[in-house]
Amino acid sequence: MRTGVSSVEELQWAPQVTHVLDMPVGFGIGGLVINKEIFAGLPPEAKAALQAAKVELEGQAPPGAEPDPIEIEMAAEAAGKKAEKKAGKGKKA
């Protein structure tokens, strides 16, 4: 249990405390959510840093974890645009 010093005194817990640890202990959870347009407008260094962090975090995922649905969607859109571009070149010839 973690509590402040003043709480320990006010609640008269001090006589009950047998072990004290002065080492800070904690954890943090965070995330970043941005849309595709904002990501596209980032400088190349920022994109590279975010992609590197993504790869590192995905490497920590448990086996069988679901893939990133946004990445799949973006790849499908890119493939569709590439196919449209290729089809457009074929019609002009």
N, CA, C and O of each residue as an XYZ file, in Angstrom:
372
protein
N       0.857     -1.161      0.000
C       0.000      0.000      0.000
C       0.904      1.224      0.000
O       1.990      1.207      0.580
N       0.450      2.276     -0.649
C       1.200      3.515     -0.711
C       0.331      4.636     -0.172
O      -0.837      4.761     -0.540
N       0.903      5.444      0.696
C       0.141      6.549      1.258
C       1.101      7.648      1.680
O       2.299      7.413      1.839
N       0.583      8.816      1.854
C       1.393      9.946      2.269
C       1.724      9.899      3.752
O       1.042      9.246      4.541
N       2.789     10.607      4.112
C       3.234     10.631      5.507
C       2.171     11.211      6.421
O       1.921     10.682      7.504
N       1.541     12.298      5.988
C       0.527     12.922      6.847
C      -0.664     11.985      7.072
O      -1.257     11.991      8.151
N      -1.016     11.190      6.077
C      -2.116     10.223      6.241
C      -1.755      9.175      7.279
O      -2.585      8.782      8.099
N      -0.513      8.731      7.235
C      -0.061      7.725      8.195
C      -0.185      8.262      9.615
O      -0.637      7.555     10.516
N       0.216      9.510      9.811
C       0.137     10.114     11.144
C      -1.317     10.339     11.563
O      -1.701     10.010     12.686
N      -2.120     10.901     10.660
C      -3.517     11.203     10.989
C      -4.310      9.940     11.302
O      -5.151      9.938     12.200
N      -4.048      8.889     10.577
C      -4.786      7.636     10.787
C      -4.139      6.755     11.861
O      -4.621      5.659     12.151
N      -3.065      7.238     12.432
C      -2.335      6.525     13.484
C      -1.874      5.140     13.029
O      -1.977      4.158     13.763
N      -1.365      5.093     11.804
C      -0.841      3.845     11.270
C       0.627      3.641     11.628
O       1.134      2.524     11.521
N       1.319      4.703     12.052
C       2.754      4.628     12.286
C       3.171      3.436     13.141
O       4.154      2.779     12.799
N       2.479      3.123     14.233
C       2.906      1.972     15.042
C       2.767      0.636     14.304
O       3.415     -0.345     14.666
N       1.917      0.602     13.267
C       1.681     -0.651     12.546
C       2.709     -0.893     11.440
O       2.855     -2.017     10.960
N       3.427      0.172     11.034
C       4.376      0.059      9.922
C       5.635     -0.653     10.407
O       6.298     -0.197     11.338
N       5.955     -1.777      9.765
C       7.144     -2.539     10.152
C       8.242     -2.467      9.093
O       9.417     -2.651      9.412
N       7.879     -2.206      7.850
C       8.856     -2.134      6.767
C       8.605     -0.854      5.966
O       7.472     -0.551      5.592
N       9.664     -0.128      5.716
C       9.552      1.111      4.956
C      10.514      1.039      3.782
O      11.666      0.632      3.927
N      10.033      1.431      2.643
C      10.847      1.439      1.437
C      10.893      2.863      0.911
O       9.850      3.457      0.640
N      12.079      3.411      0.765
C      12.179      4.788      0.271
C      12.432      4.849     -1.230
O      12.580      5.934     -1.792
N      12.482      3.695     -1.880
C      12.706      3.668     -3.323
C      11.400      4.010     -4.051
O      10.360      3.410     -3.778
N      11.458      4.972     -4.974
C      10.231      5.277     -5.726
C       9.850      4.106     -6.628
O      10.690      3.566     -7.349
N       8.609      3.729     -6.582
C       8.107      2.627     -7.384
C       6.880      3.117     -8.129
O       6.018      3.777     -7.549
N       6.800      2.797     -9.404
C       5.621      3.202    -10.173
C       5.720      2.733    -11.605
O       6.716      2.134    -12.009
N       4.706      3.002    -12.351
C       4.683      2.662    -13.764
C       3.872      3.726    -14.485
O       3.087      4.451    -13.874
N       4.069      3.804    -15.765
C       3.321      4.774    -16.559
C       2.800      4.132    -17.827
O       3.432      3.244    -18.399
N       1.658      4.586    -18.249
C       1.043      4.103    -19.479
C       0.704      5.336    -20.306
O       0.148      6.304    -19.787
N       1.030      5.301    -21.559
C       0.742      6.455    -22.398
C       0.440      6.033    -23.823
O       0.567      4.863    -24.184
N       0.055      6.971    -24.597
C      -0.240      6.698    -25.990
C      -0.288      7.973    -26.788
O      -0.331      9.072    -26.235
N      -0.282      7.817    -28.092
C      -0.344      8.951    -29.001
C      -1.312      8.590    -30.117
O      -1.170      7.554    -30.767
N      -2.280      9.442    -30.329
C      -3.254      9.213    -31.395
C      -3.266     10.453    -32.278
O      -3.569     11.553    -31.815
N      -2.932     10.268    -33.557
C      -2.997     11.369    -34.522
C      -3.634     10.838    -35.799
O      -3.565      9.643    -36.085
N      -4.255     11.734    -36.565
C      -4.874     11.266    -37.802
C      -3.861     11.248    -38.949
O      -2.756     11.776    -38.821
N      -4.244     10.644    -40.051
C      -3.324     10.462    -41.178
C      -2.834     11.784    -41.751
O      -1.678     11.894    -42.157
N      -3.711     12.791    -41.785
C      -3.323     14.079    -42.357
C      -2.244     14.753    -41.512
O      -1.295     15.326    -42.049
N      -2.392     14.682    -40.201
C      -1.377     15.275    -39.319
C      -0.062     14.503    -39.462
O       1.009     15.105    -39.540
N      -0.147     13.176    -39.496
C       1.070     12.377    -39.654
C       1.766     12.709    -40.967
O       2.990     12.828    -41.014
N       0.986     12.856    -42.026
C       1.567     13.167    -43.335
C       2.284     14.519    -43.323
O       3.245     14.711    -44.068
N       1.829     15.454    -42.489
C       2.429     16.776    -42.433
C       3.632     16.884    -41.515
O       4.241     17.951    -41.429
N       3.990     15.810    -40.828
C       5.138     15.853    -39.917
C       6.450     15.867    -40.692
O       6.516     15.354    -41.809
N       7.495     16.450    -40.106
C       8.815     16.398    -40.744
C       9.303     14.948    -40.814
O       8.893     14.118    -40.003
N      10.170     14.641    -41.770
C      10.657     13.262    -41.927
C      11.287     12.690    -40.656
O      11.145     11.500    -40.374
N      11.988     13.539    -39.883
C      12.627     13.035    -38.653
C      11.573     12.565    -37.649
O      11.748     11.544    -36.984
N      10.481     13.320    -37.549
C       9.415     12.957    -36.609
C       8.731     11.667    -37.059
O       8.439     10.796    -36.239
N       8.477     11.547    -38.363
C       7.868     10.316    -38.876
C       8.764      9.120    -38.588
O       8.285      8.066    -38.168
N      10.075      9.284    -38.815
C      11.018      8.187    -38.586
C      11.033      7.793    -37.109
O      11.074      6.606    -36.786
N      10.999      8.783    -36.211
C      11.005      8.494    -34.769
C       9.738      7.755    -34.365
O       9.799      6.797    -33.594
N       8.590      8.190    -34.876
C       7.332      7.517    -34.544
C       7.296      6.102    -35.105
O       6.828      5.179    -34.438
N       7.789      5.928    -36.330
C       7.802      4.589    -36.938
C       8.742      3.661    -36.159
O       8.430      2.487    -35.961
N       9.894      4.189    -35.718
C      10.831      3.371    -34.946
C      10.208      2.951    -33.615
O      10.357      1.803    -33.194
N       9.517      3.868    -32.957
C       8.845      3.536    -31.697
C       7.751      2.500    -31.931
O       7.562      1.593    -31.120
N       7.034      2.638    -33.042
C       5.959      1.688    -33.363
C       6.528      0.282    -33.555
O       5.983     -0.694    -33.038
N       7.627      0.189    -34.302
C       8.244     -1.115    -34.542
C       8.721     -1.732    -33.231
O       8.549     -2.928    -32.995
N       9.325     -0.896    -32.377
C       9.803     -1.392    -31.087
C       8.644     -1.901    -30.227
O       8.738     -2.971    -29.626
N       7.553     -1.134    -30.171
C       6.410     -1.539    -29.354
C       5.710     -2.764    -29.927
O       5.267     -3.635    -29.178
N       5.610     -2.835    -31.261
C       4.988     -4.013    -31.867
C       5.817     -5.261    -31.599
O       5.275     -6.363    -31.510
N       7.140     -5.090    -31.470
C       8.013     -6.214    -31.151
C       7.753     -6.766    -29.762
O       8.091     -7.915    -29.474
N       7.152     -5.950    -28.896
C       6.843     -6.378    -27.538
C       5.455     -7.019    -27.424
O       5.082     -7.516    -26.361
N       4.701     -7.005    -28.513
C       3.343     -7.562    -28.487
C       3.399     -9.079    -28.299
O       4.334     -9.730    -28.765
N       2.416     -9.631    -27.629
C       2.399    -11.086    -27.447
C       2.164    -11.798    -28.777
O       1.557    -11.228    -29.684
N       2.635    -13.032    -28.901
C       2.416    -13.791    -30.135
C       0.925    -13.897    -30.448
O       0.111    -14.143    -29.558
N       0.579    -13.711    -31.711
C      -0.810    -13.815    -32.135
C      -1.615    -12.542    -31.950
O      -2.827    -12.542    -32.164
N      -0.950    -11.438    -31.550
C      -1.670    -10.173    -31.370
C      -2.183     -9.673    -32.710
O      -1.560     -9.892    -33.749
N      -3.314     -9.005    -32.675
C      -3.917     -8.468    -33.895
C      -2.988     -7.434    -34.536
O      -2.346     -6.663    -33.823
N      -2.907     -7.405    -35.867
C      -2.104     -6.376    -36.536
C      -2.762     -5.007    -36.434
O      -3.936     -4.895    -36.082
N      -2.007     -3.986    -36.739
C      -2.499     -2.608    -36.694
C      -3.528     -2.398    -37.806
O      -3.160     -2.440    -38.980
N      -4.811     -2.173    -37.477
C      -5.839     -2.035    -38.511
C      -5.640     -0.784    -39.375
O      -5.985     -0.800    -40.556
N      -5.104      0.277    -38.824
C      -4.872      1.498    -39.602
C      -3.787      1.258    -40.637
O      -3.899      1.710    -41.777
N      -2.740      0.550    -40.243
C      -1.663      0.255    -41.190
C      -2.181     -0.591    -42.353
O      -1.802     -0.368    -43.502
N      -3.041     -1.555    -42.055
C      -3.629     -2.400    -43.101
C      -4.475     -1.546    -44.041
O      -4.411     -1.702    -45.260
N      -5.266     -0.644    -43.469
C      -6.105      0.250    -44.275
C      -5.255      1.162    -45.162
O      -5.561      1.353    -46.339
N      -4.198      1.719    -44.595
C      -3.330      2.611    -45.367
C      -2.631      1.856    -46.501
O      -2.480      2.394    -47.598
N      -2.205      0.620    -46.247
C      -1.555     -0.191    -47.278
C      -2.539     -0.508    -48.404
O      -2.173     -0.496    -49.579
N      -3.790     -0.793    -48.037
C      -4.811     -1.084    -49.045
C      -5.093      0.154    -49.893
O      -5.245      0.053    -51.111
N      -5.164      1.326    -49.248
C      -5.384      2.569    -49.992
C      -4.224      2.841    -50.940
O      -4.439      3.229    -52.088
N      -3.000      2.640    -50.470
C      -1.819      2.873    -51.300
C      -1.803      1.911    -52.483
O      -1.471      2.305    -53.601
N      -2.161      0.651    -52.239
C      -2.200     -0.332    -53.317
C      -3.275      0.040    -54.336
O      -3.068     -0.104    -55.541
N      -4.427      0.522    -53.849
C      -5.499      0.940    -54.761
C      -5.080      2.126    -55.615
O      -5.358      2.150    -56.814
N      -4.415      3.108    -55.018
C      -3.940      4.279    -55.768
C      -2.892      3.869    -56.796
O      -2.870      4.385    -57.914
N      -2.020      2.933    -56.408
C      -0.986      2.462    -57.328
C      -1.629      1.737    -58.515
O      -1.210      1.908    -59.660
N      -2.654      0.926    -58.225
C      -3.353      0.203    -59.293
C      -4.087      1.172    -60.211
O      -4.094      0.995    -61.429
N      -4.714      2.209    -59.620
C      -5.406      3.219    -60.435
C      -4.429      3.958    -61.325
O      -4.714      4.218    -62.494
N      -3.287      4.292    -60.775
C      -2.262      5.016    -61.538
C      -1.758      4.150    -62.686
O      -1.579      4.626    -63.807
N      -1.535      2.884    -62.393
C      -1.059      1.955    -63.422
C      -2.112      1.755    -64.513
O      -1.782      1.696    -65.697
N      -3.392      1.650    -64.103
C      -4.484      1.494    -65.066
C      -4.644      2.746    -65.909
O      -4.942      2.659    -67.100
N      -4.450      3.913    -65.300
C      -4.537      5.176    -66.029
C      -3.460      5.310    -67.083
O      -3.708      5.846    -68.163
N      -2.265      4.827    -66.781
C      -1.177      4.872    -67.765
C      -1.469      3.944    -68.930
O      -1.132      4.245    -70.075
N      -2.100      2.812    -68.632
C      -2.411      1.845    -69.689
C      -3.466      2.380    -70.647
O      -3.429      2.049    -71.832
N      -4.418      3.207    -70.167
C      -5.462      3.742    -71.025
C      -4.924      4.808    -71.965
O      -5.414      4.945    -73.086
N      -3.924      5.566    -71.529
C      -3.385      6.643    -72.352
C      -2.546      6.110    -73.500
O      -2.378      6.808    -74.501
N      -2.026      4.926    -73.396
C      -1.129      4.389    -74.426
C      -1.877      3.961    -75.651
O      -1.270      3.487    -76.611
